[in-house]
Amino acid sequence: MHHHPRQPSGPLRRRLSRRGFLRAAGLTAAGVALGGAVACSPAQDSPGQGPSGPLTIGFVPIACAAPLILADSEGLFAAHGVDVRLKKYAGWADLWTAYATGELDVAHMLSPMPAAIDSGATNATRPTELSFTQNTNGQALTLAAEHHPEVRGAEDMRGMILGIPFEYSVHALLLRDFLAAGGVDPVADVELRLLRPADMVAQLEVGGIDGFIGPEPFNQRALQSGAGRIFTLTKDLWDKHPCCSVAMAKDWRAAHPETADGLIAALGEAAVLADDPARTGHVSPVLAQEKYLNQPTGLITPELEGSYLTWGGEQVVDPELMSFGDPTDVTAITWMTTQMARWDLGGDALRMDDDVLIRASRSVLPADVPRAGDPVMINGHRFDPARPTAGYARS
């Protein structure tokens, strides 16, 4: 059944008159990220790989990257014999292009990104392994304060412009599924706008968007500035969902097995530090540094503590708001791969075929991750990784 958008009024209607422009802008941003990258096989002596210099790892400055940041700041990479230089990228499109073209061999990635680039879902094909899951949960759907308290569910979001950090993000996939489960067509009934995380709150403040689904500390910034309210945590849509990872080019890992193992060991130790409530007082100012997140500790500490204001106006503390270092889960990767196919983000490589999706999901897993997973509830739907397309037919 097709659901027609409501006819909004006022500023929202004026923004919707720009739908064509915003869609074109979004496609242009995606084109920079995807069309500008080509399939490649980097040489073994690419920059930073040899003993003459550090290994460069790209990252985007969001709280999800805490294990990567702490492994650097606390000397854990060095303790495992790995010389690392972190390189900050303002958004996912720039980092994606750097990795796809071989400028980077190891990178902070949103968890759907390794499956997209490994499978050939875009022309930025590069065999890639999702080597370490940095965090689970910790994201939110934040709406402009002007929409409080009238919005009660997905059905009230028809006609809105909602920011997403990247097409190949758990954020974009969860939002589409949440809207569809609520009877809203995420293609025809809303506008999804690609925004760098740092630009989300600014766009919310000037009325360029009605909300965004994104990482911290930007939900906290919207709360503290008064521009927005958290409508729902992503953990309430899918508890223990992965968000960010560290990914490696498969040929690089094969050529540098000891370095790869050292990286993963350091990340595991750093995740323990990030996940320890007793260490929040140390971790928060480390993450806040200019070379890392470049954000006030007052925005980072609430996320680490699990403190936030609900849509209903209740101030709560949820220790499970964000977790670090949980095991990589084939069920989660299979769901994300399935959603990429469901919403036509997978090109010819990812289509709604169980065998294709299972194979693509397993392809990005490290050797020690189980290939069979258990069903999980996501947006009220029981997802079975053995039958991933069941119940997801497009109407």
C-alpha positions as a printed NumPy array, in Angstrom:
array([[  0.   ,   0.   ,   0.   ],
       [  1.382,   3.38 ,  -0.965],
       [  1.128,   6.157,   1.595],
       [  0.793,   9.684,   0.263],
       [  2.633,  12.465,   2.035],
       [  0.595,  14.856,   4.12 ],
       [  0.567,  18.452,   2.986],
       [  2.689,  20.394,   5.475],
       [  2.481,  24.108,   6.073],
       [  4.842,  26.906,   7.032],
       [  8.613,  26.406,   7.049],
       [  8.32 ,  22.654,   6.459],
       [  6.38 ,  23.205,   3.243],
       [  8.946,  25.733,   2.034],
       [ 11.718,  23.237,   2.679],
       [  9.856,  20.532,   0.8  ],
       [  9.693,  22.791,  -2.242],
       [ 13.457,  22.209,  -2.366],
       [ 13.158,  18.4  ,  -2.438],
       [ 14.537,  18.189,  -5.948],
       [ 17.503,  20.337,  -5.05 ],
       [ 18.254,  18.385,  -1.894],
       [ 17.998,  15.062,  -3.678],
       [ 20.383,  16.308,  -6.359],
       [ 22.776,  17.553,  -3.693],
       [ 22.647,  14.196,  -1.937],
       [ 23.349,  12.336,  -5.143],
       [ 26.197,  14.704,  -5.898],
       [ 27.734,  13.988,  -2.492],
       [ 27.316,  10.273,  -3.091],
       [ 28.851,  10.655,  -6.523],
       [ 31.935,  12.258,  -5.05 ],
       [ 32.251,   9.358,  -2.647],
       [ 31.421,   6.534,  -5.009],
       [ 31.888,   7.613,  -8.582],
       [ 35.281,   9.107,  -7.885],
       [ 36.682,   5.817,  -6.638],
       [ 37.652,   2.884,  -8.794],
       [ 38.486,  -0.732,  -8.197],
       [ 42.099,  -0.986,  -7.226],
       [ 44.764,  -3.284,  -5.921],
       [ 47.214,  -1.176,  -3.921],
       [ 50.894,  -1.928,  -4.165],
       [ 52.486,  -3.632,  -1.196],
       [ 54.695,  -0.599,  -0.537],
       [ 51.878,   1.934,  -0.281],
       [ 52.464,   4.82 ,   2.178],
       [ 52.825,   3.97 ,   5.839],
       [ 53.041,   0.208,   5.438],
       [ 56.749,  -0.388,   5.784],
       [ 59.24 ,   0.017,   8.612],
       [ 60.16 ,   3.502,   7.418],
       [ 56.942,   5.122,   8.608],
       [ 53.746,   4.715,  10.615],
       [ 50.588,   3.025,   9.419],
       [ 47.968,   5.699,   8.709],
       [ 44.462,   4.871,   9.937],
       [ 41.636,   7.192,   8.918],
       [ 38.84 ,   8.094,  11.315],
       [ 35.82 ,  10.369,  11.568],
       [ 35.583,  12.39 ,  14.832],
       [ 32.608,  10.81 ,  16.603],
       [ 32.343,   9.099,  19.986],
       [ 32.005,   5.681,  18.343],
       [ 35.724,   5.849,  17.553],
       [ 36.691,   5.767,  21.249],
       [ 38.572,   2.423,  21.024],
       [ 40.633,   3.646,  18.081],
       [ 41.371,   6.94 ,  19.815],
       [ 42.246,   5.369,  23.161],
       [ 44.503,   2.77 ,  21.534],
       [ 46.411,   5.747,  20.14 ],
       [ 46.346,   8.043,  23.184],
       [ 47.188,   5.343,  25.746],
       [ 50.071,   3.886,  23.767],
       [ 48.36 ,   0.538,  23.223],
       [ 49.243,   0.349,  19.535],
       [ 52.892,   0.925,  20.403],
       [ 52.698,  -1.671,  23.185],
       [ 51.709,  -4.213,  20.548],
       [ 54.528,  -3.208,  18.234],
       [ 52.448,  -1.165,  15.814],
       [ 53.412,   2.37 ,  14.767],
       [ 50.144,   4.176,  13.99 ],
       [ 49.245,   7.671,  12.854],
       [ 45.568,   8.618,  13.026],
       [ 44.275,  10.867,  10.262],
       [ 41.029,  12.728,  10.801],
       [ 38.407,  13.073,   8.062],
       [ 35.475,  15.485,   8.376],
       [ 32.963,  13.05 ,   6.905],
       [ 32.446,   9.579,   5.518],
       [ 32.616,  10.485,   1.835],
       [ 36.206,  11.729,   2.124],
       [ 37.329,   8.743,   4.183],
       [ 35.55 ,   6.306,   1.848],
       [ 37.325,   7.739,  -1.178],
       [ 40.712,   7.636,   0.572],
       [ 40.246,   3.967,   1.41 ],
       [ 38.774,   2.964,  -1.944],
       [ 41.677,   4.499,  -3.855],
       [ 44.346,   2.894,  -1.655],
       [ 45.417,   6.012,   0.236],
       [ 44.378,   4.092,   3.369],
       [ 44.602,   0.35 ,   4.035],
       [ 42.978,   0.449,   7.48 ],
       [ 40.08 ,   2.715,   8.389],
       [ 37.319,   3.502,  10.841],
       [ 34.137,   2.542,   8.986],
       [ 30.437,   2.438,   9.582],
       [ 29.632,  -1.27 ,   9.811],
       [ 27.732,  -1.546,   6.486],
       [ 30.637,   0.031,   4.574],
       [ 32.931,  -3.041,   4.485],
       [ 30.14 ,  -5.181,   3.035],
       [ 29.321,  -2.537,   0.438],
       [ 32.882,  -2.096,  -0.8  ],
       [ 33.853,  -5.781,  -0.492],
       [ 30.854,  -7.028,  -2.452],
       [ 31.163,  -4.537,  -5.292],
       [ 27.882,  -2.847,  -4.394],
       [ 29.466,   0.32 ,  -5.793],
       [ 32.19 ,   0.948,  -8.341],
       [ 34.516,   1.551,  -5.379],
       [ 35.191,  -2.174,  -5.077],
       [ 37.987,  -3.344,  -2.765],
       [ 38.152,  -6.702,  -0.941],
       [ 37.676,  -5.725,   2.709],
       [ 37.391,  -7.355,   6.123],
       [ 35.396,  -5.953,   9.038],
       [ 38.149,  -6.672,  11.527],
       [ 36.835,  -5.158,  14.755],
       [ 33.461,  -3.861,  15.958],
       [ 34.161,  -0.645,  17.853],
       [ 30.752,   0.038,  19.376],
       [ 27.16 ,  -1.043,  19.657],
       [ 24.167,   1.231,  20.316],
       [ 24.897,   4.89 ,  21.149],
       [ 22.992,   6.577,  18.303],
       [ 19.674,   8.436,  18.25 ],
       [ 16.959,   9.904,  16.066],
       [ 16.781,  13.569,  17.064],
       [ 14.007,  15.886,  15.876],
       [ 13.764,  19.665,  15.909],
       [ 12.356,  20.943,  19.185],
       [  9.472,  22.555,  17.275],
       [  8.11 ,  19.071,  16.57 ],
       [  7.732,  18.279,  20.264],
       [  5.377,  16.871,  21.427],
       [  3.179,  16.526,  18.328],
       [  5.221,  13.742,  16.72 ],
       [  4.23 ,  10.435,  18.268],
       [  5.435,   7.921,  15.7  ],
       [  6.756,   7.321,  12.212],
       [  3.412,   8.262,  10.678],
       [  3.914,  11.843,  11.894],
       [  7.233,  12.136,  10.037],
       [  5.742,  12.172,   6.539],
       [  7.036,  15.168,   4.631],
       [ 10.071,  15.677,   6.842],
       [ 13.67 ,  16.2  ,   5.777],
       [ 15.889,  13.957,   7.908],
       [ 19.68 ,  13.948,   7.958],
       [ 21.712,  10.758,   7.614],
       [ 25.512,  10.496,   7.901],
       [ 26.043,   8.138,   4.933],
       [ 23.964,   5.795,   2.798],
       [ 26.055,   2.831,   3.945],
       [ 25.407,   3.453,   7.643],
       [ 23.36 ,   1.554,  10.181],
       [ 21.694,   4.925,  10.797],
       [ 20.283,   5.223,   7.277],
       [ 19.279,   1.558,   7.153],
       [ 17.599,   1.578,  10.58 ],
       [ 15.754,   4.81 ,   9.772],
       [ 14.385,   3.434,   6.515],
       [ 13.259,   0.249,   8.244],
       [ 11.711,   2.173,  11.156],
       [  9.733,   4.373,   8.793],
       [  8.594,   1.434,   6.646],
       [  7.515,  -0.518,   9.738],
       [  5.391,   2.51 ,  10.679],
       [  3.688,   2.668,   7.288],
       [  5.833,   5.496,   5.874],
       [  7.598,   5.082,   2.532],
       [ 11.208,   6.192,   3.195],
       [ 11.699,   6.902,  -0.496],
       [  8.525,   8.777,  -1.422],
       [  7.269,  10.18 ,   1.888],
       [ 10.417,  11.748,   3.37 ],
       [ 13.638,  13.35 ,   2.189],
       [ 16.859,  11.742,   3.475],
       [ 19.703,  14.225,   3.285],
       [ 23.39 ,  13.294,   3.458],
       [ 25.191,  15.398,   6.068],
       [ 28.526,  15.214,   7.79 ],
       [ 27.894,  14.552,  11.503],
       [ 29.327,  17.948,  12.432],
       [ 26.81 ,  19.707,  10.161],
       [ 23.696,  18.01 ,  11.521],
       [ 23.046,  20.29 ,  14.485],
       [ 23.817,  23.436,  12.481],
       [ 21.251,  22.405,   9.864],
       [ 18.739,  21.656,  12.616],
       [ 19.297,  25.1  ,  14.163],
       [ 18.661,  26.988,  10.921],
       [ 15.638,  24.913,   9.906],
       [ 17.326,  23.157,   6.993],
       [ 16.244,  19.766,   8.305],
       [ 13.516,  18.477,  10.615],
       [ 15.774,  15.993,  12.352],
       [ 18.678,  13.605,  11.957],
       [ 19.715,  10.132,  12.905],
       [ 23.305,  10.189,  13.971],
       [ 26.136,   9.695,  16.434],
       [ 27.357,  11.461,  19.527],
       [ 28.196,  13.991,  20.657],
       [ 25.798,  15.621,  18.188],
       [ 22.557,  14.396,  19.756],
       [ 23.829,  15.802,  23.055],
       [ 24.74 ,  19.07 ,  21.318],
       [ 21.191,  19.374,  19.941],
       [ 19.784,  18.695,  23.402],
       [ 22.028,  21.183,  25.171],
       [ 21.534,  23.907,  22.583],
       [ 17.767,  23.488,  22.713],
       [ 17.574,  22.938,  18.953],
       [ 16.445,  19.338,  19.216],
       [ 14.993,  16.558,  21.311],
       [ 15.84 ,  12.861,  21.138],
       [ 12.804,  11.118,  19.676],
       [ 14.177,   7.601,  20.113],
       [ 17.441,   5.848,  20.727],
       [ 18.513,   3.463,  18.008],
       [ 18.958,   0.822,  20.73 ],
       [ 15.176,   0.962,  21.18 ],
       [ 14.798,   0.037,  17.505],
       [ 17.46 ,  -2.684,  17.646],
       [ 19.279,  -3.366,  20.885],
       [ 22.996,  -4.169,  20.607],
       [ 23.173,  -3.1  ,  16.966],
       [ 26.702,  -2.436,  15.716],
       [ 27.577,   1.032,  14.541],
       [ 31.262,   1.549,  13.804],
       [ 34.103,  -0.803,  12.992],
       [ 37.738,  -0.883,  12.001],
       [ 38.159,  -2.413,   8.554],
       [ 41.215,  -3.612,   6.679],
       [ 41.966,  -4.334,   3.053],
       [ 42.226,  -8.104,   2.738],
       [ 45.438,  -7.983,   0.727],
       [ 47.018,  -5.674,   3.302],
       [ 46.066,  -7.973,   6.165],
       [ 47.421, -11.011,   4.306],
       [ 50.725,  -9.196,   3.771],
       [ 50.929,  -7.884,   7.354],
       [ 49.394, -10.527,   9.639],
       [ 51.404,  -9.636,  12.749],
       [ 50.646,  -5.932,  12.404],
       [ 46.959,  -6.703,  11.893],
       [ 46.841,  -8.93 ,  14.973],
       [ 48.597,  -6.242,  17.023],
       [ 46.087,  -3.634,  15.887],
       [ 43.14 ,  -5.801,  16.873],
       [ 44.656,  -6.685,  20.25 ],
       [ 45.243,  -2.99 ,  20.989],
       [ 41.683,  -2.116,  19.987],
       [ 40.325,  -4.816,  22.27 ],
       [ 42.239,  -3.437,  25.238],
       [ 41.153,   0.117,  24.408],
       [ 37.498,  -0.957,  24.208],
       [ 37.74 ,  -2.279,  27.78 ],
       [ 38.93 ,   1.164,  28.893],
       [ 36.167,   2.949,  26.972],
       [ 33.514,   0.634,  28.414],
       [ 34.549,   1.078,  32.054],
       [ 32.31 ,   3.603,  33.885],
       [ 35.03 ,   4.176,  36.45 ],
       [ 37.282,   5.586,  33.717],
       [ 34.837,   8.085,  32.234],
       [ 36.561,  10.958,  34.027],
       [ 39.769,  10.131,  32.148],
       [ 38.323,   8.981,  28.839],
       [ 36.071,  11.99 ,  28.242],
       [ 38.827,  14.659,  28.222],
       [ 41.019,  12.416,  26.076],
       [ 38.299,  12.132,  23.442],
       [ 37.62 ,  15.878,  23.721],
       [ 41.128,  16.847,  22.567],
       [ 41.437,  18.886,  19.39 ],
       [ 43.311,  16.152,  17.545],
       [ 40.517,  13.677,  18.269],
       [ 36.854,  14.807,  18.588],
       [ 37.531,  18.505,  19.264],
       [ 34.366,  18.765,  21.382],
       [ 33.641,  19.943,  24.942],
       [ 33.828,  17.269,  27.613],
       [ 30.355,  18.396,  28.672],
       [ 28.989,  16.854,  25.474],
       [ 31.016,  13.646,  25.672],
       [ 30.607,  12.712,  29.333],
       [ 26.786,  12.345,  29.236],
       [ 27.059,   9.871,  26.381],
       [ 29.643,   7.768,  28.192],
       [ 27.525,   7.875,  31.349],
       [ 24.321,   7.096,  29.437],
       [ 22.551,  10.302,  30.473],
       [ 19.95 ,  11.874,  28.175],
       [ 16.525,  13.533,  28.062],
       [ 13.737,  11.409,  26.595],
       [ 11.109,  12.677,  24.155],
       [  8.653,  12.529,  27.042],
       [ 10.828,  14.853,  29.121],
       [ 12.349,  12.345,  31.525],
       [ 16.038,  12.652,  32.391],
       [ 17.408,   9.112,  32.544],
       [ 20.72 ,   7.346,  32.951],
       [ 21.085,   4.177,  30.879],
       [ 24.422,   2.382,  31.356],
       [ 23.737,   0.43 ,  28.152],
       [ 23.36 ,   3.567,  26.046],
       [ 26.624,   2.72 ,  24.292],
       [ 28.929,  -0.287,  24.557],
       [ 32.414,  -0.806,  23.172],
       [ 34.163,  -3.909,  21.896],
       [ 31.223,  -6.306,  21.584],
       [ 31.877,  -9.318,  19.332],
       [ 31.272,  -8.952,  15.609],
       [ 27.97 , -10.674,  14.829],
       [ 27.105, -12.317,  11.515],
       [ 23.388, -11.731,  12.151],
       [ 23.949,  -7.981,  12.308],
       [ 26.101,  -7.905,   9.181],
       [ 23.537, -10.003,   7.305],
       [ 20.703,  -7.649,   8.293],
       [ 22.632,  -4.623,   7.081],
       [ 23.55 ,  -6.324,   3.815],
       [ 19.886,  -7.257,   3.334],
       [ 18.742,  -3.684,   3.907],
       [ 21.233,  -2.39 ,   1.352],
       [ 19.658,  -4.747,  -1.18 ],
       [ 16.123,  -3.952,  -0.032],
       [ 16.57 ,  -0.233,  -0.623],
       [ 18.454,  -0.589,  -3.919],
       [ 21.819,   0.473,  -2.48 ],
       [ 23.63 ,  -2.676,  -3.54 ],
       [ 23.686,  -2.396,  -7.316],
       [ 23.876,  -5.723,  -9.15 ],
       [ 26.138,  -7.23 ,  -6.489],
       [ 23.615,  -7.166,  -3.649],
       [ 20.101,  -8.218,  -4.552],
       [ 17.22 ,  -9.697,  -2.574],
       [ 18.406, -13.284,  -2.778],
       [ 19.144, -15.203,   0.413],
       [ 22.213, -17.006,  -0.892],
       [ 23.727, -13.828,  -2.341],
       [ 23.236, -11.888,   0.898],
       [ 24.514, -14.649,   3.169],
       [ 27.614, -15.072,   1.011],
       [ 28.303, -11.335,   0.913],
       [ 27.907, -11.026,   4.681],
       [ 30.227, -13.899,   5.479],
       [ 32.817, -12.564,   3.075],
       [ 33.695,  -9.6  ,   5.314],
       [ 33.967, -11.596,   8.547],
       [ 37.295, -12.356,  10.185],
       [ 38.213, -16.041,  10.263],
       [ 37.386, -16.442,  13.975],
       [ 33.799, -15.094,  13.787],
       [ 31.045, -17.778,  13.654],
       [ 29.309, -18.041,  10.296],
       [ 25.902, -18.913,  11.764],
       [ 23.872, -16.473,  13.85 ],
       [ 20.701, -16.308,  15.892],
       [ 17.474, -14.462,  14.983],
       [ 17.01 , -10.965,  16.423],
       [ 14.13 ,  -8.477,  16.755],
       [ 14.59 ,  -5.265,  14.752],
       [ 11.817,  -2.666,  14.544],
       [  9.343,  -5.333,  15.616],
       [ 10.424,  -7.752,  12.874],
       [ 12.001, -11.122,  13.672],
       [ 15.035, -11.27 ,  11.434],
       [ 16.46 , -14.714,  10.723],
       [ 19.965, -14.609,   9.195],
       [ 19.32 , -17.996,   7.565],
       [ 16.37 , -16.47 ,   5.639],
       [ 17.311, -12.803,   5.442],
       [ 14.798, -11.626,   2.821],
       [ 11.74 , -13.086,   4.592],
       [  9.188, -10.394,   5.322],
       [ 11.017,  -7.616,   3.51 ],
       [  9.277,  -7.547,   0.141],
       [  8.951,  -4.013,  -1.227],
       [  5.326,  -2.947,  -1.716]])
